[in-house]
Amino acid sequence: MLGKERRQEEKKISRRELIRGSSKLAVGATIVTAGGLLLGSKTEAKATYPWPYKKLDIDEVGKIAYETYFPKFCSQTIATSIFGPLREKIGKPYTTFPLEAFFWAHGGIEGWGTVCGTLIAVGFVSSLIAGEKDGRNIINDVMYWYSDNYIPIYKPKEPIKASIKSTTKSGTPICHISVGKWMEKEGVGFFTPQRNERCARLSADIAMQTTRLLNAWADGKYKPAHELLADLKQTGITGGTPFLLSCGECHGRNIPKVPGK
C-alpha cells in the first residue's frame, strides 16, 4: 500500500516538473519570439524609413481635419487627415499605425498649453514621410507659417459648431498664446463653441499647409523657406525669437540673458 502511494506521489511530482519545464520552454520561446520580432521590427523599420508617400488632395485633407477635430482634437486630427488618405492610397505601413497614439498632444500636450498639438503631429508625420533632413525643414517651415499668418483661414461650407469672425497672428507656436490672442479678439472663453470652431479650422489650415509642402517634396520642388535653428543663431538660446523681440510679450523685462551665442 505504501509502495502504491509512493508511486502515485512520484507521478504527481513528475507531472509538476513536466508542467514547470513546459512553462520554462514556453517562456523561453516567447522571449526568443519577442526578440525575433523585435529584431524583425528594427530591420523592417530601417528598411522602410522614410515611409512611402503619394500626393494628396489638399482640400480633402482640410475637410477631414476640420471634421475630425471635434471628436479627436488637434494632434490626432493632423495624423488622421494625412495618414487616413494614405491608408487608402498605399495601405501598409499606414494601416498598421494607431492614430490614437497622437491624442495625448491635444491642447499643447494634455491641455498644458505648450507647443500647439497640431505641430507636434506635423513633426512626426513630416519626418516619417520625408526623412530626417527634409522632415526637419518641413516642420520648421510649418511652425513659421503657423506663427506668422493670420489664422484660421479655412472656411467650411457649413460650420459644425459656430460662426466666427476673427483671425489672429500668434507670433509664436505656443498654444496658450495663440488661442489666447484669438479668444481676446473674438471676445469668447475657452469652453465655447466659437473657440472649438476656431481650433478645428486652424487644424485644417495646418494639415493643408503640411500637405502642400509634402506634395512639393514629392514632386522634387520643395525648398526650405526658413533656416533651421535661426532663433538660436540670432539670440543664443533655443526658442529665442524668429519674430524679433516677441519674447517680451510674455517675459516682460525678465527675458533670460545668455552669455554669448
N, C-alpha and C positions, 0 to 999 in steps of 0.2 A: 504493500500500500504506500509505504513511504517512497519507494522507488518510482511508483507511478506519479505521485505528487511532484517528485523532484523533476521527472521528465517533463511534466506539464509546465512547471516553473521555468525550466530551461528553454522550452519552446516560447514562452512569453518574453523572456529576456532576448532571445534570438530575434523575435518579431520586433521588439522595441529597437534593437540595434539596427535591424534592417530599415525600419522607418527613419531612424536618425540618419543612417547612411544615405538613404534616398533623399532626405531633406538637404543634406550637405551637398549631394550631387546636384540637386535642383538649384540650390543657391549658387553653387559654382557655375552651373550652366547659365543661370541668369546673369551673373557677373560677366562671364565671357561674352554672352549675347549682348548685354548692355555695352560692354567695351567695344564689341564689334560694331554695334550700331553707332556708338559714339565716334569711332574711327571712321565709319562709313559716312556719318553725317558731316564730319570735318572735311573728308575728301570731297563729298558732294558739294558742300558749301563753297569750298575753294574752287571747284571746277565750274560752278555756275555763277560765281560773283564776278561782275555785276549781273543782275537778273536781266533776261531779255525784255525788250520794250517794243511796242508798236504804237505809232502815233494815235492820239486820242482826239475825239471831238471835244473842243473846248467848251462849247455851250452845254453839251451833255454832262460833262464833268461839273460844271457850275450848277446845273439843275439837281444833280444827285447830291452835291454838297449842301445846297440850300435845304433840301427836303430831309436829308439825313441828320442835320444839326439838331433838330428838335428832340428826337429820342436819344441821340448819341453824343451831342455836344461837339466842341470844336476839333479836338485832335483826332478822334476816331472818324469824324466826318471827312477829314482830308484823306486818310488812308482808304476809306470806303469809296470815295469819289474817283480815286485813281486806280487802286488795286481792283475795285469791283469790275470796271470795264476790261481791265487786263486779264481778269479771270476768264472772261468770255472770249477774249481775243487770243489768249495764249494758253490758259489753263495752268498747269504746274509751271513754276513753283507757287504762283499766286494763290491757287486754290488751297494750298496747304497752310497758308499764313492766317492765324487767328486775328481778325481785325479788332476784336475786343481787347487785345493787348495794348491798344492805344488809349483806352478810355480814361485811365488814371491821369493823363496830362491835361484834362479839361480845366478851364479856369486858371491857367497858369500853374499847373500841377496841383490837382485836388483842391482847387479854389484858393491857392496861396497867392495868386496874382503875380507870379514871376513872369518869365517869357511866355508870350501867347502860345496856347496849346496847338494852334494851327502850325506854328513854326517848328515846334518840336517834331510834329509828324512830317513836315516837309523835309527836315534834315534827314530823317530816317529814309523816307521814300526816295529822295533825290540821290542819296548815297548808294542805296541798294540798286537803283536803276543805272545811274550814270557813273558809278565807281567813286573811288576816294577823291581824286583830284577834281573832276568836274562836278561831283556831288557837292563838294565843299563850296565851289564857286556858285552853284545854283542856289543853295540855301543862303549864302551870303547876299546874293542879288535879291532874293525874295524878302529877306529881312530889311534891306534898304528900301525896297518897294513898299513894303508894309508901313515903314516908318515915315516915308516921305511923300505919301499920297493922301488925298482926301478920300476917305472911305467910310462907309461902304459905297461901292459903285453899282453892284449887282441889283437889278430890279426884277423881281419875279412878275409873272403875268398876273398872279393873284397872291397877295400877301397871305401867309399862313397865320401869323399871329397879330400883326398890326401894321398900320401905315406909319411911316416915319419920314421926317423931313430933313434931318441933319446929317452932314458929313464932317469929319474932323481929321486933321493931320496930327498924329500922335507924337512924331519926332523921336520915337523910341519903340522897341519891340516889346516893351514891358506891358503885360496885360492890364494891370490895375490903372496905369496911367492912360493907356489907350482908351479903355472903356470909360474911365472916369471923366476924361475930357469930353467924350461924346455925351455921357449922361448929363453933364452940366449944361452943355449946349442945347440938348433936347429937352431938358427940364424934367427928367424922369428918374426913378430909383432903379436899383439893380433888379429887384424881383418884379419886373413889369413886363408886359407883352412887348412893349417897344424895345426894351434892352435885349430881350430874347431875339426879336426880329433882327435887330442890328447885328448881333453876333452871327446869326445864321447867314446873313448877306455877306458879312465880312469873310466868313469861312468859304463861301462861294468865290469871292474875289481871290483869295489866296490859293485855292485849289486851281482856279483858272490860270492865274499867273504862273504857277508852278508848271502846269501843263504846257503853257506857251513855251517856256524855256526848255522843257523836256522834248517837245516836238522839234524845236530848233536844234537841239542837241542831236536828235535822231537824224536830222537832215544834214548834220555836219556844219550847221550855220551858227551854232551858239558861240558867242564871245562874251566873256565876263564883263559886266558893266562897271564893276567895282573891285577894288583891290582887297585882297584878304588882309585882315588884321590892320586895316587903315587906322582905326581908332588907337590901337596900341602904339603904332609908329608915330602917331601925332601927339599923344598925350603921355605915353609911357606907362599906361595901365589898361588892362582889358576893360571893355565897357566904358571907355573914356567918353568919346562922343564923335560919331561921324557927322553930326549935325551942328557942330560949333557951339560949345558952351551951353547945351541944353541940360547939362548936369545941374545947373543952378536952379532949375525948376523944382527939384526935389531936395537937393542938399543945401540950398541957400548958400551961405558963406562957408559951410562945413564940407566943402569939396576936398576929398583926400588929396594930399600933396605927396608926390612920389619923388625919390631922389634921382632925378635924371631919367633918361629914356633908354 
